[in-house]
Amino acid sequence: MITQLLLLSTCGTSVLTNNADKETERWLKSITNNVALEGADAVRLEAHVAKRGERLEKADASERRRLSAEINGISAVLDRWKPSRVQHLLVHSDTAVGKAAVDLVKAVLDKDGQQVQLLTASGLRTDNLLSFREAIAHLTVQIEEWIPGHRQRGWRALFNLTGGFKSVNAYLQALGMIYADGCVFFFEGSSELMEIPRLPVRLAEADEIRPYTSVFRRLKHGYQVSERDAVGVSDSLLMFDDGQATTSVWGDVVWSRVRKKLFAEGLLDPLSPKLVIREPVREAFRELEEARRMQVNDALDALSAHLDRVRALVKSEAFKKLSGNPSPPSTHEFYLWSDGAAWRLFGHYENERFIADSLGPHL
């Protein structure tokens, strides 16, 4: 018996495809990687989801398990360990079908009064390898925010890989054996859960990664890193294709874990020579708490990638011209965070270089 269980479950589309007719299965497969649907496909999916929702609503526990591999796996875990408290993490693709399917599973758990959090990342689908790799790295960061802290507080963490897609499950099985207390899934053709225990491995520590911080920062923000640039980094943390590096499963995990410490220690040198940091920025940075220091370093890396035209800024990383002349010589502001006392980076251009003049509350 487990008192507190953090249960991460991968979600595929079984709740939409199980017991569906062959034509509907073919149609769902044809749209499985579409992020958004229009016209007849959108109307058809909405109708199909509504019917499945009604069926799940009326079904008893046994039929729900037949209708959904995800519900079947979750129910088996709860039956086996009988936790008194459960927090669910449901990992799903960011496609229209993936979102619809996970919403149905969540509705069942919500009805039973269970706590549910959905986890996904843009690009978490199987039709684009680069997009998928970036999404997996983002998903790892989200998992890092949940698993270690809960385990330290006495929760048991399990990865339920009964549902979901093979590509995501393969990654999460490796991740689960070092992050969680184990992985579980149904052995093929059996009603018995199979458990893979946690591996007794030690992840690289911050001191081991510190000399190569710029390598991982650059990879995270879309820069190309050659094999020569990555000399000295452990072979287990990187993969190479045609001389270019990407992070491995272990690399994603290790970087997600140690970056918090490294980013909180001090203001890092900009990734781009086009970004120049003035002393008032460094002085303000030293007064920030650790969590905010992390945000500043992350934001400056994103700004470097933007200035080098490596990767566009996302909506939350707003970079815009100041109205009037409220803080000369600064002409632009860059959003660092908008919760609480929102802070900005203020600066101005000198030819192609952006000069970071100061940090402070928004004007």
C-alpha positions in Angstrom: 0.0 0.0 0.0 1.2 3.5 -0.9 0.0 6.5 1.1 0.7 9.2 -1.5 1.1 8.4 -5.2 2.3 10.7 -8.0 1.2 8.8 -11.1 2.3 9.9 -14.5 0.4 8.2 -17.3 0.9 8.5 -21.1 -2.3 9.1 -23.1 -2.8 8.0 -26.7 -6.1 7.8 -28.6 -7.4 4.5 -27.4 -10.4 6.1 -25.8 -11.4 7.3 -29.3 -10.4 4.2 -31.3 -11.4 1.2 -29.1 -14.5 -0.5 -30.4 -14.7 2.1 -33.2 -15.6 0.9 -36.8 -12.7 0.4 -39.2 -13.5 3.5 -41.3 -13.5 5.7 -38.2 -10.2 4.2 -37.1 -8.7 4.9 -40.5 -10.0 8.5 -40.4 -8.6 9.1 -36.9 -5.2 7.7 -38.0 -5.2 10.1 -41.0 -5.6 13.2 -38.8 -3.5 12.0 -35.8 -0.7 14.5 -36.3 -2.9 17.5 -37.1 -2.6 20.3 -34.5 -5.8 21.9 -35.6 -8.8 20.7 -37.6 -11.1 22.6 -39.9 -14.4 22.0 -41.7 -15.8 18.5 -41.8 -13.0 16.9 -39.8 -13.5 19.3 -36.9 -17.2 18.7 -36.9 -16.8 14.9 -37.1 -14.2 14.8 -34.3 -16.5 16.9 -32.1 -19.4 14.6 -32.7 -17.2 11.5 -32.1 -15.8 12.9 -28.8 -19.4 13.7 -27.6 -20.5 10.2 -28.2 -17.5 8.7 -26.5 -18.0 11.1 -23.5 -21.7 10.0 -23.2 -20.7 6.3 -23.3 -18.0 6.8 -20.7 -20.5 8.7 -18.5 -22.9 5.8 -18.5 -20.3 3.0 -18.4 -19.5 1.1 -15.2 -15.8 0.7 -14.1 -15.3 -2.5 -16.1 -16.6 -1.1 -19.4 -14.5 2.1 -18.9 -11.4 -0.1 -18.7 -12.3 -1.8 -21.9 -12.9 1.5 -23.7 -9.5 3.1 -22.7 -6.1 1.6 -22.3 -5.2 4.7 -20.2 -8.1 4.2 -17.7 -7.3 0.5 -17.7 -3.7 1.1 -16.7 -4.6 3.7 -14.1 -7.3 1.5 -12.5 -4.8 -1.4 -12.3 -2.3 0.7 -10.5 -4.8 2.1 -8.1 -6.2 -1.5 -7.4 -2.7 -2.8 -6.8 -1.3 -0.1 -4.5 -4.5 1.4 -3.1 -3.0 4.9 -2.4 -4.9 7.1 0.0 -4.0 10.2 -2.1 -3.2 10.4 -5.8 -1.9 13.2 -8.1 -2.2 12.3 -11.7 0.0 13.7 -14.5 -1.4 12.9 -17.9 1.1 13.3 -20.8 -0.5 13.8 -24.2 0.3 15.0 -27.7 -0.5 18.6 -28.7 -2.6 17.5 -31.6 -6.4 17.9 -31.9 -7.0 14.2 -31.5 -4.5 14.0 -28.5 -6.2 16.9 -26.7 -9.6 15.4 -27.3 -8.6 12.0 -26.0 -6.9 13.3 -22.8 -9.8 15.5 -22.0 -12.1 12.4 -22.0 -9.7 10.5 -19.7 -9.4 13.6 -17.4 -13.2 13.8 -17.2 -13.4 10.3 -15.9 -10.8 11.0 -13.2 -12.4 14.3 -12.3 -15.7 12.6 -11.8 -14.0 10.3 -9.3 -12.7 13.3 -7.4 -9.0 12.8 -8.4 -6.4 15.5 -8.8 -5.3 15.8 -12.5 -2.6 17.9 -14.2 -2.1 17.7 -18.0 1.4 17.8 -19.4 2.3 18.4 -23.1 4.7 20.5 -25.2 4.4 22.1 -28.6 5.6 19.6 -31.2 4.9 16.5 -29.1 3.8 14.4 -32.1 5.5 11.9 -34.4 5.7 13.6 -37.9 8.7 15.8 -37.3 11.9 14.6 -35.5 13.4 18.0 -34.7 10.1 19.3 -33.3 9.6 16.1 -31.3 13.1 16.3 -29.8 12.5 19.9 -28.7 9.1 18.9 -27.2 10.7 16.1 -25.3 13.2 18.4 -23.8 10.4 20.8 -22.7 8.4 17.9 -21.3 11.5 16.8 -19.3 11.7 20.3 -17.7 8.0 20.0 -16.7 8.5 16.5 -15.2 11.6 17.8 -13.3 9.3 20.4 -11.7 7.0 17.6 -10.3 8.9 14.4 -9.6 11.9 15.2 -7.4 10.1 17.6 -5.1 7.2 15.1 -4.5 9.6 12.2 -3.9 11.5 14.3 -1.3 8.2 14.9 0.5 7.5 11.1 0.7 5.4 10.6 -2.4 6.0 7.5 -4.5 6.3 8.3 -8.2 5.3 5.8 -10.9 5.2 6.1 -14.6 2.2 4.2 -16.1 3.1 3.5 -19.8 0.1 1.3 -20.7 -1.4 3.9 -23.1 0.3 6.6 -25.2 2.5 6.4 -28.3 5.5 4.1 -28.6 7.9 7.0 -29.4 6.9 8.9 -26.2 6.7 5.8 -24.1 10.2 4.7 -25.1 11.6 8.0 -23.9 9.6 8.1 -20.7 10.5 4.5 -19.8 14.2 5.6 -19.7 13.3 8.7 -17.9 11.1 6.9 -15.4 13.8 4.5 -14.4 16.0 7.3 -13.0 13.3 9.9 -12.0 10.5 7.8 -10.6 10.3 4.8 -8.3 9.5 2.6 -11.3 7.5 2.1 -14.5 4.5 -0.1 -15.0 2.6 -1.4 -18.0 0.5 -4.4 -19.0 2.5 -7.3 -20.3 1.3 -8.1 -23.8 -1.7 -10.4 -23.7 -1.9 -10.4 -19.9 -4.0 -8.7 -17.3 -1.1 -8.5 -14.9 0.9 -5.3 -14.4 4.6 -5.5 -15.1 6.9 -3.3 -13.1 10.4 -2.1 -14.0 12.2 -0.7 -10.9 14.2 2.4 -10.6 17.8 2.1 -11.7 20.5 2.6 -9.2 22.4 5.2 -11.2 24.0 8.6 -10.3 23.3 11.5 -12.6 26.0 14.0 -13.4 26.3 16.8 -10.9 26.4 20.5 -11.6 30.2 20.6 -11.1 30.6 18.1 -14.0 28.4 20.1 -16.3 29.6 23.6 -15.4 32.5 23.7 -17.9 30.1 22.9 -20.7 27.2 25.1 -19.7 27.3 27.1 -23.0 27.0 23.8 -25.0 23.7 22.9 -23.3 22.4 26.5 -23.4 23.1 26.8 -27.1 21.4 23.5 -27.8 18.3 24.5 -25.8 17.9 27.6 -27.8 18.4 26.2 -31.3 22.0 27.0 -32.0 24.1 24.5 -33.9 26.8 22.8 -31.9 29.5 20.9 -33.7 31.2 17.8 -32.5 34.4 19.9 -32.0 32.5 22.4 -29.9 31.3 19.7 -27.6 34.6 18.0 -26.9 34.8 16.9 -23.3 31.0 16.4 -22.8 30.2 12.9 -21.7 29.2 10.6 -24.6 26.0 9.6 -22.7 24.7 13.2 -22.7 24.9 14.0 -26.4 24.2 12.4 -29.8 25.7 13.4 -33.1 24.3 13.4 -36.6 26.4 14.5 -39.5 28.8 16.2 -37.0 26.1 18.2 -35.2 25.1 17.6 -31.6 21.7 17.1 -29.9 21.1 16.2 -26.3 20.4 12.5 -25.5 17.7 11.3 -23.1 20.2 11.5 -20.3 21.4 14.9 -21.5 17.9 16.3 -21.3 17.5 14.9 -17.8 20.8 16.1 -16.5 20.5 19.6 -18.0 17.0 20.0 -16.7 18.2 19.1 -13.2 21.5 21.0 -13.0 20.5 24.2 -14.9 18.6 25.5 -11.9 21.7 25.6 -9.8 24.0 26.9 -12.6 21.5 29.6 -13.7 21.0 30.8 -10.1 24.8 31.2 -9.4 25.4 34.3 -11.4 24.7 36.2 -14.6 26.0 34.2 -17.5 27.9 35.6 -20.5 25.5 36.2 -23.4 25.4 33.5 -26.1 25.4 36.2 -28.8 28.1 38.9 -29.3 25.2 41.1 -30.4 24.0 41.3 -26.7 26.0 43.5 -24.4 25.4 43.6 -20.7 26.0 46.9 -18.8 27.0 47.0 -15.1 23.6 48.2 -13.8 22.1 44.9 -15.1 24.7 42.9 -13.2 24.2 44.9 -10.0 20.4 44.4 -10.1 20.9 40.7 -10.9 22.9 40.1 -7.8 20.0 41.4 -5.6 17.5 38.9 -7.1 16.4 35.7 -5.4 17.5 32.4 -7.1 14.3 31.7 -8.9 14.3 35.1 -10.6 18.0 34.8 -11.5 17.1 31.6 -13.4 14.4 33.5 -15.3 16.8 36.3 -16.2 19.4 34.0 -17.6 16.8 32.0 -19.5 15.4 35.2 -20.9 18.7 36.5 -22.0 19.5 33.3 -23.8 16.2 33.5 -25.7 17.1 37.2 -26.5 20.5 36.1 -27.8 18.9 33.5 -30.1 16.5 36.2 -31.4 19.3 38.7 -32.1 21.2 36.0 -33.9 18.1 35.0 -35.8 18.4 31.4 -34.6 15.0 31.1 -33.0 12.0 33.5 -32.8 10.8 34.7 -29.5 7.6 33.1 -28.1 4.6 35.2 -27.2 5.5 35.4 -23.5 9.0 36.8 -24.4 7.7 40.1 -25.6 10.3 42.5 -27.0 9.0 45.9 -28.0 9.7 49.5 -28.4 9.1 51.8 -25.4 6.4 54.5 -25.8 7.8 58.0 -25.3 11.2 58.3 -23.6 10.6 57.0 -20.1 14.1 55.5 -19.4 16.8 57.0 -21.6 19.0 55.8 -23.2 16.8 52.7 -23.4 14.4 52.5 -26.3 13.2 48.9 -25.9 11.9 46.6 -23.2 12.1 42.8 -22.9 9.7 40.9 -20.7 11.5 38.9 -18.0 8.4 37.8 -16.0 4.9 39.2 -15.6 3.7 37.6 -12.4 3.9 39.5 -9.1 6.0 42.7 -9.6 6.6 42.3 -13.3 10.1 43.0 -14.4 11.7 44.0 -17.7 15.1 44.3 -19.3 15.6 47.8 -20.7 18.1 48.6 -23.5 18.9 50.2 -26.8 20.5 49.4 -30.1 23.9 50.5 -31.2 24.2 49.4 -34.8 23.5 45.7 -34.7 24.3 45.2 -31.0 21.6 45.5 -28.3 22.9 47.1 -25.2 21.2 45.9 -22.0 21.1 49.0 -19.8 19.1 48.0 -16.7 16.7 45.6 -15.1 13.6 46.7 -13.1 9.9 46.8 -12.7 7.8 47.6 -15.8 7.3 51.2 -16.5 
